[in-house]
Amino acid sequence: MIPDFTIIGAGIFGLTSAIELRNRGHSVKVISPGSIPHPLAASDDISKIVRMEYGRDTFYMEAVDQSIDIWHDWNLEFGTVVYHETGFVLLSSQSMEEPSQDYELSSFNQLISHGHTPERLDADEIAKRFPAFESGRYTDGFFHARAGYAESGRVVSLLKDKAVELGIEIAEGIEISGLISEDAQVTHLVTSNAIHIPIGHCIIAAGAATLNILPEMRDYLVSTGHPVFHVKPEFEADFTGEKFPVFAADISNSGWYGFPLHQKAGVVKIANHGIGIHVDPQKDSRILRQGDIDKFRLFISASIPTLATAPIVYTRRCLYSDTRDGHFWIDKHSDFNNLTIAAGGSGHGFKMAPLLGKWICAAAEGRRDDVPERFRWRGFESVVSNEEEARAGF
């Protein structure tokens, strides 16, 4: 029997939408090119930031605020802590009143105006509370307790288990290479070994690989790669608890952010949320270049000197499914009424995992008014700026 919905992709977009559709009474099949979580997927990592700080953009701030409530519910539902509320410190190397720090100041002001209680910090307070950072390097900033990180790979694994419990069919090790259509309907998926799979309604939630299935989306999406580092600190106690929360260091200018010591892995993860480089997920290497490592070493030498000689024990190039404006792409395809696109996470989708399924389900069921307008099918002018204010380099 052909399921009501066939979802290509078993990352955070695919699994949350599968569970939401199943809870609404639909039969669902999820197809993944490999094991779940897929080792090359953006979702398969030890941690993702959950933060409300979005500069002047109150939509995302409020969406993450809602999501945090549900992250706490998920901790109870899963019977294990997957969301860790460590707080989030935004560090600035100059006054937040400077134009170059507009993201930091706008984030602070929006939190205050919406009833939240971030704590403004000066250089002395930063040095006292967060001693791992080079004294005097950051002279302004703030700490917000309602933030933290999610153990992303574990979350995906637990969502897969939940999907199986709900009766969702999971098909691993099947790579989809294309679609067959007729009269504005997608009739079959085509696998890499030329098998045709009949479908009812298809949702493509394949992250950066979406372009390999739908190359016509290149006008709207691009796959970019970003460096991620895991380092092993000599003194683990310096990077735990209140002394070293989730952080961003001049992020809108530098791109650098990171996490406290991961208790299970015993590493500190630091990554860059910048422009990145264009990467073909099927053809290109995901190995970091020497230039990536050199920039990382410069950053930690100047900012977190006790990590300057720490061994790098793991690296990866995390792929973003980027839209040109930085907003997700969740809508039915303009040419096919039984095809929904759920992509364009643009490096900031995981924090809103608890809401993604509802948005994608609404699009697939034709309840377009329940999909935020900024995520719907749209055209772009020749010059478009990324509107996610934390993103460096745009």
KELUMVEX-546866 format. One line per field, with one value per residue (C-alpha): residue in three letters; x, y, z. Coordinates in Angstrom, 2 decimals. Layout:
BEGIN
res: ALA;...
x: X;...
y: Y;...
z: Z;...
//
This chain:
BEGIN
res: MET;ILE;PRO;ASP;PHE;THR;ILE;ILE;GLY;ALA;GLY;ILE;PHE;GLY;LEU;THR;SER;ALA;ILE;GLU;LEU;ARG;ASN;ARG;GLY;HIS;SER;VAL;LYS;VAL;ILE;SER;PRO;GLY;SER;ILE;PRO;HIS;PRO;LEU;ALA;ALA;SER;ASP;ASP;ILE;SER;LYS;ILE;VAL;ARG;MET;GLU;TYR;GLY;ARG;ASP;THR;PHE;TYR;MET;GLU;ALA;VAL;ASP;GLN;SER;ILE;ASP;ILE;TRP;HIS;ASP;TRP;ASN;LEU;GLU;PHE;GLY;THR;VAL;VAL;TYR;HIS;GLU;THR;GLY;PHE;VAL;LEU;LEU;SER;SER;GLN;SER;MET;GLU;GLU;PRO;SER;GLN;ASP;TYR;GLU;LEU;SER;SER;PHE;ASN;GLN;LEU;ILE;SER;HIS;GLY;HIS;THR;PRO;GLU;ARG;LEU;ASP;ALA;ASP;GLU;ILE;ALA;LYS;ARG;PHE;PRO;ALA;PHE;GLU;SER;GLY;ARG;TYR;THR;ASP;GLY;PHE;PHE;HIS;ALA;ARG;ALA;GLY;TYR;ALA;GLU;SER;GLY;ARG;VAL;VAL;SER;LEU;LEU;LYS;ASP;LYS;ALA;VAL;GLU;LEU;GLY;ILE;GLU;ILE;ALA;GLU;GLY;ILE;GLU;ILE;SER;GLY;LEU;ILE;SER;GLU;ASP;ALA;GLN;VAL;THR;HIS;LEU;VAL;THR;SER;ASN;ALA;ILE;HIS;ILE;PRO;ILE;GLY;HIS;CYS;ILE;ILE;ALA;ALA;GLY;ALA;ALA;THR;LEU;ASN;ILE;LEU;PRO;GLU;MET;ARG;ASP;TYR;LEU;VAL;SER;THR;GLY;HIS;PRO;VAL;PHE;HIS;VAL;LYS;PRO;GLU;PHE;GLU;ALA;ASP;PHE;THR;GLY;GLU;LYS;PHE;PRO;VAL;PHE;ALA;ALA;ASP;ILE;SER;ASN;SER;GLY;TRP;TYR;GLY;PHE;PRO;LEU;HIS;GLN;LYS;ALA;GLY;VAL;VAL;LYS;ILE;ALA;ASN;HIS;GLY;ILE;GLY;ILE;HIS;VAL;ASP;PRO;GLN;LYS;ASP;SER;ARG;ILE;LEU;ARG;GLN;GLY;ASP;ILE;ASP;LYS;PHE;ARG;LEU;PHE;ILE;SER;ALA;SER;ILE;PRO;THR;LEU;ALA;THR;ALA;PRO;ILE;VAL;TYR;THR;ARG;ARG;CYS;LEU;TYR;SER;ASP;THR;ARG;ASP;GLY;HIS;PHE;TRP;ILE;ASP;LYS;HIS;SER;ASP;PHE;ASN;ASN;LEU;THR;ILE;ALA;ALA;GLY;GLY;SER;GLY;HIS;GLY;PHE;LYS;MET;ALA;PRO;LEU;LEU;GLY;LYS;TRP;ILE;CYS;ALA;ALA;ALA;GLU;GLY;ARG;ARG;ASP;ASP;VAL;PRO;GLU;ARG;PHE;ARG;TRP;ARG;GLY;PHE;GLU;SER;VAL;VAL;SER;ASN;GLU;GLU;GLU;ALA;ARG;ALA;GLY;PHE
x: 0.00;1.27;1.58;-0.13;3.21;6.71;9.47;12.95;15.36;15.49;17.14;15.38;13.10;12.11;11.50;9.60;7.28;6.81;5.76;3.41;1.74;1.39;-0.16;-2.71;-3.75;-1.69;0.34;3.99;7.20;10.63;13.51;17.15;20.25;22.03;21.69;19.77;21.21;23.12;26.82;27.00;23.79;23.92;21.74;24.27;26.47;27.02;25.36;23.41;22.83;19.35;19.23;16.60;19.03;18.11;18.95;15.92;14.00;11.26;9.68;12.58;13.08;9.48;9.66;12.70;11.04;8.13;10.56;12.43;9.24;8.85;12.54;11.90;8.85;10.99;13.45;10.57;9.05;12.34;13.21;16.68;18.13;18.79;18.36;20.85;19.99;23.47;22.64;24.25;26.88;27.24;30.69;31.71;35.26;34.00;31.02;27.69;26.76;29.15;27.44;29.43;27.81;24.23;23.30;24.40;22.76;19.53;19.32;19.77;17.16;14.60;14.94;14.39;11.39;9.76;10.08;13.26;16.16;19.56;22.46;24.69;28.39;31.47;35.08;35.57;32.40;33.27;36.73;35.29;32.47;34.06;37.80;38.64;38.29;41.32;41.04;40.27;39.62;35.86;34.76;30.98;28.23;25.46;24.42;20.95;19.99;17.13;19.32;21.63;22.23;20.58;22.41;21.42;22.50;20.81;17.65;17.47;18.02;15.25;12.88;13.55;12.63;9.45;8.59;8.94;6.74;4.08;4.08;6.00;7.86;11.60;13.60;17.35;20.05;17.95;19.30;16.83;18.30;15.25;11.51;9.07;6.10;3.01;0.32;1.57;1.87;4.95;4.18;7.42;10.75;13.80;16.55;20.25;19.95;17.01;14.18;10.89;8.96;5.31;4.21;1.12;2.50;6.27;8.10;11.72;13.54;16.99;18.96;21.91;21.19;17.86;19.61;20.75;17.10;15.65;18.38;15.85;15.92;19.41;17.83;16.69;19.00;22.75;24.80;27.55;30.13;31.31;34.18;33.56;36.26;36.31;39.23;40.34;41.10;43.85;41.77;38.19;36.84;37.63;35.05;32.04;29.05;28.64;32.24;31.89;28.34;27.33;28.99;29.26;32.33;31.72;29.69;28.12;31.63;33.76;31.29;32.80;30.64;31.02;29.85;30.81;32.59;30.49;30.29;30.13;32.61;34.95;35.51;34.80;33.10;33.78;32.45;31.97;28.62;29.85;29.58;31.27;32.22;30.08;30.07;28.43;27.26;27.77;31.07;33.10;35.36;34.22;37.74;38.79;41.51;44.66;43.29;40.29;42.58;44.85;41.88;40.64;44.05;44.23;40.81;41.46;44.95;43.50;40.23;40.57;44.32;44.08;42.79;45.54;47.64;44.75;44.71;42.07;40.55;37.84;36.86;34.05;32.59;28.95;26.76;24.02;21.03;21.13;18.44;19.54;17.62;18.41;14.78;13.61;11.89;8.67;5.97;4.43;6.35;4.99;4.70;3.57;0.64;1.76;5.35;6.42;9.86;11.16;14.69;16.76;17.61;20.41;22.39;19.78;16.92;17.66;16.88;13.29;12.97;9.85;8.00;9.37;7.03;3.93;5.03;5.96;2.79;0.69;2.38;1.95;-1.72;-2.43;-2.96;-0.73;-2.00;-0.44;3.00;4.85;4.90;8.67;9.02;6.70;7.67;9.19;11.26;14.50;15.87;19.34;20.86;19.52;21.06;20.92;18.55;19.77;21.63;24.02;25.51;28.98;30.03;26.68
y: 0.00;3.48;5.64;9.01;10.75;9.67;11.78;11.92;12.65;11.57;14.56;17.01;18.35;14.89;13.13;15.95;16.26;12.48;12.35;15.31;13.79;10.43;12.08;13.64;10.22;9.85;6.85;7.87;6.43;7.97;7.25;7.82;7.25;5.69;4.92;7.30;9.63;9.83;10.45;13.19;14.98;18.38;16.97;14.29;16.18;16.25;19.64;22.52;25.91;26.80;30.60;33.33;36.06;37.15;40.84;42.89;39.83;39.15;36.33;33.93;35.13;34.25;30.96;29.84;30.97;28.64;25.92;26.08;25.27;22.18;21.27;20.96;18.80;16.60;16.04;14.59;12.69;11.07;10.27;11.73;15.21;16.17;19.92;21.44;24.94;26.27;29.83;31.77;34.51;36.95;38.54;41.75;43.02;46.61;48.50;47.06;50.66;50.56;50.09;46.89;45.32;46.02;42.33;42.06;45.31;44.64;41.14;42.53;45.25;42.88;40.48;43.31;44.67;41.22;40.72;38.63;39.31;39.21;40.43;43.13;42.44;44.64;43.51;42.93;40.88;38.79;38.05;37.14;34.89;33.34;33.11;30.85;33.84;36.09;38.92;42.22;40.63;41.11;44.34;44.19;41.62;39.90;36.59;35.13;32.15;30.96;29.23;26.27;23.41;20.24;16.95;16.86;13.37;11.87;13.86;12.48;8.95;9.33;10.81;7.83;5.49;7.46;7.29;3.51;3.27;5.30;2.90;5.06;3.00;3.70;2.74;3.14;2.77;4.06;7.03;9.02;10.55;11.98;12.17;11.07;13.35;13.50;16.20;18.31;15.22;13.40;9.73;7.97;8.46;7.13;5.50;5.58;2.02;2.96;1.49;3.40;3.95;5.02;7.82;9.67;12.95;13.50;15.76;16.48;17.14;16.20;19.18;20.13;17.10;18.64;20.15;16.72;15.64;18.96;20.80;23.45;24.74;26.18;29.60;29.48;27.14;26.65;24.08;25.62;24.05;25.35;24.26;22.44;21.54;19.31;19.98;18.10;20.54;19.75;21.00;19.90;21.65;25.04;24.41;23.19;24.63;28.33;29.11;28.22;28.23;28.24;31.33;33.55;35.75;38.75;36.25;38.63;39.75;36.68;33.78;32.00;30.23;27.23;24.98;23.87;20.59;17.73;15.39;12.17;13.05;15.02;17.72;21.39;22.04;25.32;26.18;29.05;30.48;32.50;32.51;29.14;27.66;26.13;22.34;19.71;17.12;14.27;15.23;17.52;16.68;17.68;17.66;21.00;22.99;24.17;27.70;26.69;25.26;28.32;30.69;28.51;28.51;32.31;32.66;30.45;31.84;35.33;34.47;31.20;30.82;27.76;25.89;27.17;24.02;21.60;18.79;18.89;15.42;15.75;18.05;18.12;20.45;20.87;21.47;24.08;24.05;27.80;30.02;33.34;35.28;33.01;31.93;28.32;27.02;25.22;25.09;23.04;23.04;25.63;23.06;19.92;19.84;16.63;17.73;19.73;21.22;21.35;22.68;25.81;25.41;27.93;26.89;27.85;25.37;22.81;25.14;25.32;21.53;21.40;23.66;22.40;19.42;21.58;24.03;21.29;19.31;22.43;23.01;19.40;19.30;22.50;24.67;27.40;30.08;28.09;28.33;31.57;33.79;34.13;30.36;30.15;29.88;33.19;34.82;36.68;39.85;39.63;40.97;39.48;39.74;37.07;38.36;36.12;38.80;36.51;35.24;36.65;37.93;38.76
z: 0.00;-0.90;2.23;2.37;2.76;1.76;3.28;1.77;4.58;8.22;9.85;12.11;9.35;8.13;11.44;13.13;10.14;9.98;13.64;13.27;10.20;11.92;14.96;12.60;11.32;8.15;7.05;6.64;5.21;5.79;3.42;4.41;2.26;5.24;8.91;11.19;12.27;9.01;9.70;7.04;8.03;9.69;12.46;13.37;15.78;19.51;20.02;18.50;20.12;21.32;21.61;21.36;20.28;16.74;16.69;15.62;14.41;16.95;14.92;15.49;19.05;19.90;17.96;19.94;23.16;22.37;21.36;24.66;26.54;24.35;24.68;28.42;27.68;25.43;28.28;30.28;27.35;26.35;29.95;29.50;29.25;25.63;26.08;28.51;29.71;30.35;29.39;26.54;26.73;23.84;23.95;22.21;21.75;21.76;23.11;21.99;21.18;18.21;14.81;14.16;17.22;16.20;16.40;20.02;21.15;19.24;20.72;24.22;23.71;22.18;25.10;27.58;25.67;25.68;29.41;29.55;31.89;30.17;32.31;30.79;31.37;31.34;30.96;34.68;35.02;31.95;33.36;36.76;35.59;32.48;33.21;30.27;27.95;27.58;30.11;28.38;25.01;25.37;27.00;26.62;26.23;28.10;29.58;29.08;31.22;28.96;26.40;26.02;23.66;22.41;21.87;18.23;17.24;20.30;19.56;16.03;17.32;19.90;17.33;15.09;17.95;18.53;14.82;14.85;17.94;16.13;13.19;10.75;8.15;8.18;5.09;5.55;2.91;0.00;-1.93;-4.02;-7.17;-8.90;-9.45;-12.14;-12.76;-14.92;-15.19;-12.26;-10.03;-8.83;-9.40;-8.45;-6.72;-8.53;-6.47;-7.29;-8.62;-10.86;-8.78;-9.04;-5.79;-6.16;-3.84;-2.71;-1.44;-1.21;1.23;0.40;3.68;2.46;3.73;1.55;-0.69;-1.75;-4.77;-5.94;-6.13;-7.32;-9.23;-10.33;-6.73;-7.33;-7.85;-4.23;-2.30;-2.04;-0.14;1.99;4.28;7.66;9.91;13.19;15.71;18.80;21.12;24.23;27.07;29.55;32.47;31.88;34.98;33.39;30.68;32.62;34.39;34.99;34.05;30.38;28.95;25.30;23.83;20.78;20.36;18.10;16.11;13.60;12.62;13.33;13.10;16.14;18.71;20.98;23.77;27.26;27.79;26.44;29.40;27.38;24.64;26.90;24.28;23.72;20.38;18.56;15.10;12.68;11.56;8.58;4.80;4.45;1.09;-1.62;-1.31;-3.50;-0.95;-3.44;-5.04;-2.82;0.10;3.57;4.97;6.46;4.75;6.45;6.23;8.35;11.01;10.96;11.47;14.33;16.02;15.69;17.28;20.29;20.83;21.10;22.84;24.80;25.36;27.59;24.53;22.25;22.64;23.16;20.63;17.91;18.17;15.50;12.65;10.15;7.56;8.49;5.45;5.53;3.21;2.73;1.30;-0.13;2.53;5.51;6.08;5.89;2.74;3.72;1.07;-1.68;-4.95;-7.34;-10.17;-8.34;-5.95;-4.21;-3.55;-0.48;0.06;3.63;3.38;3.83;7.50;6.84;9.89;12.48;12.14;14.84;17.75;16.45;16.07;18.28;15.79;12.47;12.21;12.67;9.99;7.50;8.19;7.59;4.23;3.15;4.16;2.26;5.34;3.93;6.30;9.15;7.53;8.37;5.32;5.35;4.73;1.73;-1.94;-2.99;-5.68;-5.11;-6.64;-8.18;-4.96;-1.73;1.72;4.39;7.05;9.90;11.83;13.71;10.45;9.84;6.44;4.87
//
